[in-house]
Amino acid sequence: MILSHLKTDLTWLRDQVLTAIRRGDERAAIHDANLIPPDLLANQPDSYQPYYILREHVIDRIYDQNVGYWQANLGV
């Protein structure tokens, strides 16, 4: 049960991160947004800790996959 909720929550997170990337948000701004699905605590309290543990890594992976590891203006 927790895994199915976690999948839903991580899908929500992916969509939020992709939207932020399209807006041009920096990685730090996305982390600072404290992205938590609206119903996570109310309907799925057991999923909160696993979601929280994975959230930073998932944001980093999605950001790197869509923006790239090398940013503009790095010594060029």
C-alpha positions as CSV (number, residue, x, y, z in Angstrom):
1,M,0.0,0.0,0.0
2,I,2.8,2.4,0.9
3,L,4.6,1.8,-2.4
4,S,1.5,2.6,-4.5
5,H,1.0,5.8,-2.6
6,L,4.7,6.6,-2.9
7,K,4.5,6.1,-6.7
8,T,1.7,8.5,-6.9
9,D,3.6,11.1,-4.7
10,L,6.8,10.7,-6.8
11,T,4.8,11.1,-10.0
12,W,3.3,14.3,-8.6
13,L,6.9,15.5,-7.6
14,R,8.2,14.7,-11.1
15,D,5.4,16.8,-12.7
16,Q,6.2,19.7,-10.3
17,V,9.9,19.6,-11.0
18,L,9.4,19.5,-14.7
19,T,7.1,22.5,-14.5
20,A,9.6,24.4,-12.5
21,I,12.4,23.5,-15.0
22,R,10.3,24.8,-17.9
23,R,9.8,28.0,-15.9
24,G,13.6,28.4,-15.7
25,D,13.8,27.8,-11.9
26,E,17.2,26.9,-10.5
27,R,17.8,23.6,-8.7
28,A,18.1,25.4,-5.3
29,A,14.8,27.2,-5.9
30,I,13.1,23.9,-6.6
31,H,14.5,22.4,-3.4
32,D,13.5,25.5,-1.4
33,A,9.9,25.1,-2.7
34,N,9.5,22.3,-0.2
35,L,7.4,20.2,-2.6
36,I,5.0,18.0,-0.7
37,P,1.9,16.6,-2.4
38,P,-1.3,18.3,-1.1
39,D,-2.8,15.1,0.3
40,L,0.3,13.3,1.6
41,L,-0.1,14.1,5.3
42,A,-3.8,14.0,5.5
43,N,-4.5,10.8,3.6
44,Q,-1.1,8.9,3.6
45,P,0.9,9.7,6.8
46,D,2.8,6.4,6.5
47,S,4.2,7.6,3.1
48,Y,5.6,10.8,4.4
49,Q,9.0,9.6,5.7
50,P,9.9,7.5,2.6
51,Y,8.8,10.4,0.4
52,Y,10.8,12.9,2.4
53,I,13.9,10.7,2.2
54,L,13.7,10.3,-1.6
55,R,12.6,13.8,-2.5
56,E,16.0,15.6,-2.7
57,H,17.5,12.8,-4.8
58,V,14.6,12.6,-7.1
59,I,14.7,16.4,-7.7
60,D,18.4,16.2,-8.4
61,R,18.0,13.3,-10.8
62,I,15.1,14.9,-12.8
63,Y,17.0,18.2,-12.9
64,D,20.2,16.7,-14.2
65,Q,18.3,14.6,-16.8
66,N,16.5,17.7,-18.1
67,V,19.0,20.5,-17.6
68,G,22.2,18.6,-17.8
69,Y,25.2,18.2,-15.5
70,W,27.0,21.2,-17.1
71,Q,25.4,24.5,-16.6
72,A,25.9,27.6,-18.8
73,N,28.7,30.0,-18.1
74,L,31.0,27.6,-16.3
75,G,34.3,29.1,-17.2
76,V,33.5,29.7,-20.9
